[in-house]
Amino acid sequence: MDMTLANPAPNIARCLGAGAFRSALVALLFASTPLLHAQSRSLDFYLQLAETNSPVLKDQAYRRAALTLDSSEVRAAYGPQVGGNGQFLYAPNGAHWGYDPAITNGGLYSAVVGASVPLFTGGRKQTALDSVALRGNAIQLGTETALLDLRQRITDQYITTFADQRSLAAAEQRSRLLDEEESVLSRLAGQGIYQEVDVMNLRVNAQAQRIAASKAKALLRNDLLVLNTLCGSADTTLVALAPLEMAPPVAFDPTASPNLKQFAVDSLANDIADRQVDQNYRARLSAVGDAGLNAVAISAVPNRFGASAGLNLSVPIYDGNKRRSQHARIALREKSRTAYQDFYADQLALRHAQLARALVNADSLLAGTQHQSADEEKLIDLYRVELEHGLVRLTDLFLALENHARTTTDLIQAEADRSRIINALIHLQ
């Protein structure tokens, strides 16, 4: 025989019974390499690490903290305003030169402290505070969206890396199996039970399996580095990833979607803008007053200290119907928002239905692959028994082992695909 297989694992019937062979195959799927036993990390570890290091989440926290300052500025803008103003002006003149004293009074000496208080501003101030609160809601929704996106990306990469880990464990287990069997097969070939070409075939396949294991380890290291990079970590240690425990959500509530909630925030923003238009066309009244010095001659300064008080009134009368056009523009914006909201809600429901169907198909595929794997193990056990009596060829067993290795790969991929669908359902927004 001169047949090279990608993943052969022939256990010699005289050395391993059917039960032992089944145990070896199970170990092939679930055994972890000695290197990976040193340290283990879970999905929660990486999620917490990513949330701690995320610059987006930090920026959202800073923006939320700044809202307190915005509220203080609004209250200050509608409160008393006090300012000081001073002026010193001297205008000399003669018979034939200098400014006309009727204009300059010969000079001006002024030092005044003035104050103004806007009156009846409760509506305007409340609208401004509502706008600040609305920005807070938008920031909160932005934080929720960023957190969901971050968690989904980290979980997807964790699923990929965990699949790499399982593939590496299977490849190294097959490699160890072939190394252990080489001496057994050599001894049986010396007894004439097998030919030397069988021993050479086993050695070639063992070397191929070691190369495959090296490639699997390199892929695992690369994907683990990507996972750490997404989390903002420079760690390059090869660690074991804990198995995923992901269950699909029991119910789907589209109203919990941050993106749909954002449409509600946009509606409130339009309402506030509508109120601001009306308030901009209302009369404005403020109380004003000042106290200090006002004099036109230095000699009169001691006698020119005084004060004044009064009211300022501003009333808009006509602006060419700008008010009506502004209301119309806001109404159009609200109609556009409603259309986008309805479309997004329909798309969200459709996306959930697609993922739910995909999960059903993934469960069916996974169950079929698991059943196929179990049947292949039974077939291999039967081959081992019959091989003892010379009823089957060694190449038949090699073919069964190669098929089972492919099924193992399909099983790992099916589990990863199912986990990705559940991840998409959990973080659907």
TINU-192510 format. One record per residue (C-alpha): x, y, z; residue in one letter. Coordinates in steps of 0.1 Angstrom, whole numbers, padded with zeros to 4 digits, always signed. Layout:
BEGIN
XYZA;...
***
This chain:
BEGIN
+0000+0000+0000M;+0011+0035-0008D;-0017+0057+0004M;-0011+0090+0023T;-0040+0102+0044L;-0045+0137+0060A;-0056+0125+0094N;-0050+0087+0099P;-0051+0073+0134A;-0048+0035+0131P;-0050+0017+0164N;-0037-0018+0161I;-0064-0043+0170A;-0040-0065+0189R;-0030-0036+0212C;-0063-0016+0215L;-0097-0030+0219G;-0129-0014+0206A;-0137+0003+0239G;-0102+0018+0242A;-0104+0030+0206F;-0137+0048+0213R;-0122+0065+0244S;-0093+0077+0222A;-0116+0092+0197L;-0135+0110+0224V;-0103+0123+0238A;-0094+0135+0203L;-0123+0159+0204L;-0121+0172+0240F;-0085+0168+0252A;-0066+0200+0258S;-0029+0203+0251T;-0005+0204+0280P;+0005+0240+0270L;-0030+0252+0273L;-0035+0237+0308H;-0013+0264+0323A;-0039+0291+0323Q;-0076+0294+0314S;-0097+0324+0306R;-0134+0328+0300S;-0155+0350+0277L;-0164+0372+0307D;-0128+0380+0313F;-0123+0393+0278Y;-0156+0412+0279L;-0147+0430+0311Q;-0112+0437+0298L;-0126+0452+0266A;-0151+0474+0284E;-0123+0486+0308T;-0100+0496+0279N;-0125+0508+0253S;-0119+0545+0244P;-0154+0548+0231V;-0170+0539+0264L;-0146+0562+0282K;-0155+0591+0259D;-0192+0584+0265Q;-0185+0586+0303A;-0168+0619+0299Y;-0197+0633+0278R;-0222+0622+0305R;-0201+0640+0332A;-0200+0671+0310A;-0238+0673+0310L;-0238+0685+0346T;-0217+0715+0334L;-0242+0721+0306D;-0271+0723+0330S;-0252+0747+0352S;-0245+0769+0322E;-0282+0770+0312V;-0292+0780+0347R;-0265+0807+0348A;-0277+0821+0314A;-0312+0827+0327Y;-0300+0842+0360G;-0287+0876+0370P;-0258+0889+0349Q;-0234+0915+0365V;-0206+0934+0348G;-0184+0964+0353G;-0174+0991+0328N;-0149+1019+0332G;-0138+1047+0309Q;-0114+1077+0311F;-0115+1102+0283L;-0098+1137+0283Y;-0102+1160+0252A;-0081+1192+0255P;-0089+1221+0232N;-0079+1257+0225G;-0092+1287+0207A;-0082+1273+0173H;-0077+1236+0179W;-0093+1205+0196G;-0127+1189+0194Y;-0159+1209+0199D;-0166+1209+0236P;-0203+1205+0227A;-0195+1170+0215I;-0169+1158+0240T;-0178+1179+0270N;-0141+1181+0275G;-0138+1146+0288G;-0156+1116+0303L;-0149+1099+0336Y;-0170+1067+0342S;-0169+1037+0364A;-0202+1017+0365V;-0213+0983+0378V;-0244+0971+0359G;-0267+0942+0364A;-0296+0926+0344S;-0321+0899+0353V;-0342+0883+0326P;-0379+0880+0338L;-0405+0854+0331F;-0380+0829+0315T;-0393+0797+0331G;-0405+0783+0298G;-0373+0791+0279R;-0351+0778+0307K;-0371+0745+0310Q;-0368+0740+0272T;-0330+0745+0274A;-0328+0720+0303L;-0350+0695+0284D;-0325+0698+0256S;-0296+0690+0279V;-0315+0660+0293A;-0323+0648+0258L;-0286+0649+0250R;-0281+0628+0281G;-0305+0602+0267N;-0288+0602+0234A;-0254+0597+0251I;-0269+0568+0271Q;-0282+0551+0240L;-0249+0557+0223G;-0232+0539+0252T;-0256+0510+0250E;-0251+0507+0212T;-0213+0509+0216A;-0214+0483+0244L;-0235+0459+0223L;-0212+0463+0193D;-0181+0457+0214L;-0196+0427+0231R;-0206+0411+0198Q;-0172+0417+0182R;-0154+0402+0212I;-0177+0372+0214T;-0174+0365+0177D;-0136+0366+0179Q;-0138+0344+0211Y;-0159+0318+0192I;-0133+0318+0163T;-0104+0314+0187T;-0121+0287+0207F;-0128+0267+0175A;-0090+0271+0167D;-0083+0257+0202Q;-0104+0227+0196R;-0089+0221+0162S;-0054+0223+0177L;-0063+0198+0205A;-0077+0174+0179A;-0046+0177+0157A;-0022+0172+0186E;-0042+0142+0199Q;-0040+0126+0165R;-0003+0133+0163S;+0003+0117+0197R;-0018+0087+0187L;+0002+0081+0155L;+0035+0085+0173D;+0025+0059+0199E;+0013+0034+0173E;+0044+0036+0151E;+0064+0013+0174S;+0034-0011+0176V;+0030-0013+0139L;+0067-0018+0134S;+0067-0048+0157R;+0037-0063+0140L;+0053-0057+0106A;+0082-0077+0119G;+0058-0106+0126Q;+0045-0105+0091G;+0011-0092+0100I;+0017-0059+0082Y;+0041-0049+0055Q;+0069-0024+0057E;+0050-0001+0033V;+0023+0002+0060D;+0049+0014+0085V;+0063+0039+0060M;+0027+0051+0053N;+0021+0056+0090L;+0054+0076+0094R;+0045+0099+0064V;+0010+0105+0078N;+0024+0111+0113A;+0048+0138+0099Q;+0019+0154+0080A;-0001+0154+0112Q;+0027+0172+0131R;+0028+0198+0104I;-0010+0202+0106A;-0007+0206+0143A;+0019+0233+0139S;-0003+0252+0115K;-0032+0249+0139A;-0011+0263+0167K;+0000+0293+0146A;-0036+0300+0136L;-0046+0298+0173L;-0018+0322+0183R;-0028+0347+0156N;-0065+0347+0164D;-0058+0349+0202L;-0036+0379+0194L;-0065+0395+0175V;-0088+0388+0205L;-0064+0405+0229N;-0059+0434+0205T;-0097+0440+0203L;-0097+0441+0241C;-0069+0466+0242G;-0044+0441+0256S;-0008+0435+0245A;-0008+0400+0260D;+0008+0373+0238T;+0005+0344+0262T;-0010+0312+0247L;-0039+0304+0271V;-0068+0280+0272A;-0103+0294+0265L;-0131+0281+0286A;-0160+0265+0268P;-0188+0288+0258L;-0221+0287+0276E;-0245+0306+0253M;-0282+0301+0253A;-0305+0319+0228P;-0327+0346+0243P;-0361+0334+0254V;-0381+0363+0239A;-0374+0392+0216F;-0384+0427+0226D;-0378+0451+0197P;-0386+0481+0219T;-0354+0474+0239A;-0332+0481+0208S;-0311+0512+0214P;-0314+0521+0177N;-0352+0521+0180L;-0350+0541+0212K;-0329+0567+0193Q;-0359+0574+0170F;-0379+0583+0201A;-0352+0606+0212V;-0352+0622+0178D;-0390+0628+0181S;-0385+0645+0214L;-0357+0667+0198A;-0382+0678+0171N;-0407+0686+0198D;-0382+0707+0217I;-0372+0725+0184A;-0409+0733+0178D;-0412+0748+0213R;-0381+0769+0208Q;-0395+0784+0176V;-0425+0797+0195D;-0405+0809+0224Q;-0382+0829+0201N;-0412+0849+0191Y;-0424+0858+0225R;-0417+0892+0242A;-0385+0893+0263R;-0385+0914+0295L;-0355+0920+0318S;-0348+0943+0347A;-0317+0963+0345V;-0298+0986+0369G;-0264+1001+0374D;-0245+1022+0400A;-0212+1041+0399G;-0196+1073+0386L;-0204+1094+0355N;-0187+1128+0351A;-0175+1151+0324V;-0150+1170+0345A;-0125+1158+0370I;-0136+1186+0394S;-0171+1172+0394A;-0161+1135+0401V;-0169+1137+0439P;-0204+1148+0432N;-0213+1125+0403R;-0218+1091+0420F;-0253+1077+0414G;-0275+1048+0403A;-0302+1039+0377S;-0328+1012+0373A;-0354+1002+0347G;-0369+0976+0324L;-0359+0964+0289N;-0386+0951+0266L;-0381+0934+0233S;-0412+0924+0211V;-0409+0907+0177P;-0435+0921+0153I;-0429+0908+0118Y;-0402+0886+0102D;-0417+0876+0068G;-0434+0844+0080N;-0401+0827+0091K;-0419+0813+0121R;-0444+0794+0099R;-0416+0780+0076S;-0396+0768+0106Q;-0426+0749+0120H;-0432+0734+0085A;-0395+0723+0083R;-0397+0706+0117I;-0429+0688+0106A;-0412+0675+0075L;-0383+0663+0096R;-0407+0644+0119E;-0424+0627+0090K;-0390+0615+0078S;-0382+0603+0112R;-0414+0583+0114T;-0408+0567+0080A;-0372+0557+0091Y;-0385+0543+0124Q;-0412+0521+0107D;-0387+0508+0082F;-0361+0500+0108Y;-0387+0482+0130A;-0397+0460+0101D;-0361+0453+0092Q;-0354+0444+0129L;-0383+0420+0130A;-0372+0404+0097L;-0336+0401+0109R;-0348+0383+0141H;-0370+0359+0121A;-0340+0351+0098Q;-0317+0344+0127L;-0344+0323+0144A;-0347+0302+0113R;-0309+0300+0110A;-0307+0287+0145L;-0332+0260+0139V;-0312+0249+0108N;-0280+0251+0128A;-0294+0229+0155D;-0305+0204+0129S;-0271+0204+0112L;-0253+0200+0145L;-0275+0171+0156A;-0269+0154+0122G;-0232+0159+0125T;-0231+0145+0160Q;-0251+0115+0148H;-0227+0110+0119Q;-0197+0112+0142S;-0212+0086+0165A;-0219+0063+0136D;-0184+0067+0123E;-0170+0057+0157E;-0192+0026+0157K;-0179+0017+0122L;-0143+0022+0132I;-0149-0001+0162D;-0163-0027+0139L;-0133-0024+0116Y;-0110-0029+0145R;-0127-0061+0155V;-0128-0075+0120E;-0092-0064+0113L;-0080-0089+0139E;-0094-0116+0118H;-0081-0102+0085G;-0116-0095+0072L;-0110-0059+0061V;-0081-0040+0046R;-0060-0015+0065L;-0068+0011+0038T;-0105+0008+0047D;-0097+0016+0082L;-0075+0046+0071F;-0104+0059+0050L;-0128+0056+0079A;-0104+0075+0101L;-0099+0102+0075E;-0137+0106+0071N;-0141+0108+0109H;-0114+0135+0110A;-0134+0156+0085R;-0165+0150+0105T;-0147+0163+0136T;-0138+0195+0117T;-0174+0199+0105D;-0186+0194+0140L;-0163+0221+0154I;-0174+0244+0126Q;-0211+0237+0132A;-0208+0244+0169E;-0190+0277+0161A;-0217+0287+0135D;-0245+0280+0160R;-0227+0301+0187S;-0223+0330+0162R;-0261+0329+0154I;-0269+0330+0192I;-0244+0358+0196N;-0262+0378+0168A;-0296+0371+0185L;-0283+0382+0219I;-0269+0415+0205H;-0295+0422+0179L;-0303+0459+0178Q;
***
